[in-house]
C-alpha cells in the first residue's frame, strides 16, 4: 500500500451506487460550514439521543462496558453517563466534519493547545514522537489539531467505501503528512525513524494476536496489544500521551510529558503503563470515550463465556 500519496479523484467515484455517500458528505459539509459551533453541538446532542433507539445493540454494548469498567458507579449514574455518551456520539458526527472540512483559522479559533513544549523539546533533539492516544469520540479533531502545530503521520483503518476512503484520507491530511494502514508496521517504524510524530491508539480489543491480558479500569484481564512498546523501542523515540477533550467553549488538545522509563522491555508491564495513561485520560471526560466498541470481548482463556 502506498501511504505517501493522497488518493486521486476517479470518475468511477461518481457511479450511482456512491451517490448516497456523496449526498451524506455534502450535507455534512453544508452543516459544519454554515452553522456556528454551538448550534452544531446542540444538533449533535439531539442526534445522539435519537440514535439510541435504532442503535439498540450499540446501547447494550456501551451499557455493558460501563458496568464492567466502572462498577463503583450506581445504576442511575451509569445510565446518566450512557445518555451523555450517546450525545457525544452525535457531536462526533459534526466534529468529523469540522476536522475534515474546516479551514485552519476556524479550527485554531476553538482550540487550546496544552503541552506543546514537549513537542518542541522532541523536535530540538531530533526525536520521533509516538503519540499515545485513544478512541475518544473527538479523535478526528485530535489528529487535525495536533497537525496544526506540527504535521504528523496517522495510523488508520482504510474504509471499504471508496468515496468515504477518499474523503477520510483527504480530510485527515488537511494538516498532516500522510496515513499508514494499521497493519503496516514497517510504515510506522519508518515514520518514527524519520523524526515524525505518529498518532497511535492501542486501546481497542484486537483479539489474542500480539496481545497480553492486563488491567484496564475494573477489568483485571483486558486484551491489550503490545504494539505501543514495539514502536516506542525505535531509536530516538519518545512517547507522548495526546488527547483532545471537548470543553464548554471549544476543545483542549492535551500533550503530556514523555513517559518516563518506557518501555521497560516487559510486555505486560509496558501494556499496564499504556492502559493506565489512557484510563487516566478517559476519566477526565468518560462521556467522550468510544464505549460502543466491545472493548472486553476477548477472554483470557478460550471457552470462557462472553462478557457481552
N, C-alpha and C positions, 0 to 999 in steps of 0.2 A: 504493500500500500504506500502510495506517495503521500507524505504528510505535509510537505512544504508548499504545495500549490493549492490555491483556492479552487474549488470545482467551478468549471466554466458553465455558462448557461447553454443548454442544448434545446433545440426545437422540440425534442421528444418530451420535454417537461411540460409542454402545452397540450399534451394529449388529454382528451375529455376526462379520463379517469382521475386526473390530477386536479381538475377544476375545484373540487371541494377543498383541497389543501390550499390552493391559491386564494380561494374565497376567504377561508379562515384567516390566513396570513394578512390578507387585505383589510379585513375588519379589525384585526388586532392592531395593524399599523395605524389605521384611522383613529382608533380609540386612544392609543398611547400617544399619538401625535397631537390630537386636538384637545383632549381632556386634561385639566390640571391634575397634579399628583393626588391630591386629597380625594377628588372625585373618583379616580381610578381605584384607590384603596377602598372607598365605600362600596363601589360596584363589586370589587373583588371579594369583600367580606360577604356581601349578599349572594354572590355566585357560589361561594364556598358552602354557605348554609343550604342553598338549594341543591347542591351536588350531593349532599349526604343521603338524599332519597334514592337517586338512581345508582349511587356507588355504595350500596349496602355492604358488598363484600369487602371493600376497602375500609369502610367504617368499622367493620368487625375486626379486621386485621389491626387497625390503629388502636382500637379499644383494648385488644388483647396485648399489644405491645406495651401500652401504658400500664396494664395490670402487671405484666412481667417486670417491667423496668422500674416502676415507681409504686411498689406495694405500700409504701408509707403514706400515700395519699388515700383519702376516703373515696368511696364510690362517687359521691357527689363532686368532689374536687376533680376526679379524673374525667367525669362527664363534662364539666366546665372546660377543662383543658382540651378535651376531644373536640368540642364545638369551636373553640378558639383555633385549634389546629386546622380544621377544615376551612375556617375563614381565611387562614393564612395560605391554604392551598389555592383558594380563589384569587388572593392577592398575587400569588406566584405567577398566575397566567399573565397578568398585566406586567409584572416585573420582568418576565421573559421578553415581552415586547419592548420594554424600556431598554433592556440590555442589548437587544438585537438592533433596535431602530433609532434610539435617541442619539443626537449629536453629543460630542464630548462636553460642550459647555453646559448642556442641560443636566447631564449626568453628574458633573462636578458640583452643580448647584445644590444637589441634595445629598452629597457625600461628605462625611467627616472621616479623615484618614488618621488612624492611630497606630503608631509604631513604625512609621516609615524609616526611622533612624536605623532599624535593624536591616532593612534592605540596603540602605546606603553603606552600612558597615560591610555587608557581604560583597557588594559591588567593589568597594575600595580594596578588598582583599582578593578579588578575582574568584570568588566562590560561587558555585552553583547553589541555587536555593530550592529545596524541596518544600513546597507549600502544603503543609499538612492541613487539609480541610475536611469537610464532611458534607453529607447530603442535607444541608439546610434547604428550605424552600427558596431561599434567596441565593442559591448557588450560581445562577446565571449572572446576577449582579456582582457577585464576589469576584469572579474572573474578570468581568468587564472593568470593575473599579480598580482592581489591582493593576490591570493593564494601563490604566490612565496614569499611574505613577511610574510603572516600568513594564513594558510589554513582555509577556512571558509565553509559555507553552502550556496548552491544556491537554489533559487526558480525558478521552470521551468514548462513548459507545456510538458508533455510526447508526443513523436512522435508516430503517429499511425502505421508507418512503423517500424517493429521490428528491422530491420537492422540499420536504422538510429537512432532508440532509443538506441540500443546497442552502436553505435559509439558516439552518443551525450553524454550519461552518462559517458562512459569511458573517453571521451575527456575532459569533464568539470571537471572530478575528477582527472585529472593529477596532479594538485597542490592544490586540495581542498578535503574536507572530504566526503561530500555526497550531494545529491539533495533532495528537498522536492517538491511534487506536489504543484502547485499554489493554489489548493483548500484545501490543508492540513494545516489549520490554527494551529491546535494543534502541528504539527511538527515544524512549525515556532516558536511558543512560546517556545517549548522545547529547541530549539537551542539557543535562546536568554537567557533563564534561565540558560543554561549550560555555559554561558560566551562566546559563539561562535560569529563569525561575520556572519550575514545573508544578502546575496545580494538580493535586492528587488527593482523592477522597477514598480511604480504605475502610469505611465504616459499614458497608453493606455485607450481607452474608452471601459469599460466593461459593459455598459448598466446602467440601473437605480438602480439595486440592490446594496445596501451598497455604494451609491454614492451621492455626492452633486454637485450642479452646481455653479461653481466659475470661476473667470477669469483664462485664460491661453493664453498668448500672447494677441492678439487683440479680441479674442472671450470672451465675458463677462460671458457667462454661458456654460462652458465646463464640461461635466460629469467627475467627479474625484472621485475615490474610497477613502473611509475613512480608509482603512486598514493600512496606514502608521502610523496614530496616534494610532490605536489599538495596533500595535506591539510596538510602542515607549513607550507605557504605562507600558510595562513589567518592573518589578522592576530591578533597577541597569542596565538600558539600555540607551545607548547614540546613537543619530542619526548622522551618519557621511555621508555627501554627497560624492559620489565616482563615478568618470567617467574616461574614457580613451579617449584621444584626439590624433588623428593622426597628426604627425608633419613632417617636411622635412626629418629628418634622423631617424625616428622611432616613438615612442609613449610616451606619458606622462600620467602616472597614477596619477590622482589628487584626493587626500583625503583631504577633508576640515574639518575645526574645527567643533566640535559638535554643533548642532543647539541649540541656547540659548532659554530657556523658551519654550520648545517644548516637548510634546504637551500641549496646554493650556486647553484642555477639551471641546472645541467648534469645532464641526466637520468642519464647514465652514472655520473658522479662521485657523485651522490646515491644511486643504486642500489648502488654499491660500498660506500658508507658503511653503508647499511642492512644489506647482506649481511654485512659484517664484524662488526657488532654482534650479529647473530643467530648467526653462526658461533661467535663467542666464547662466547655463552651455551650453545650446544649442546655445545661441547667440555667444558663443566663437568659435563655428565651426558649423554653421547651415547646411552646406552641408553634415555633417556627421550624421545627425539625420534621423530616420526612418520615413520620411514623407509619405511613401507608405501606411501606415495604416490610415484608416478613423477615425482619432482622434476625430472629432467633429460630429460623426454620430448620437448620441443621443441628441434629442432636449429636452429642459427643460419642455415643455408641449406637451402632446400627441396630435397628429393630425397636428402638425406644418409641413410645407413642408421640405423635406430633404435638407440639406446643400450641398448635392452632386448630 
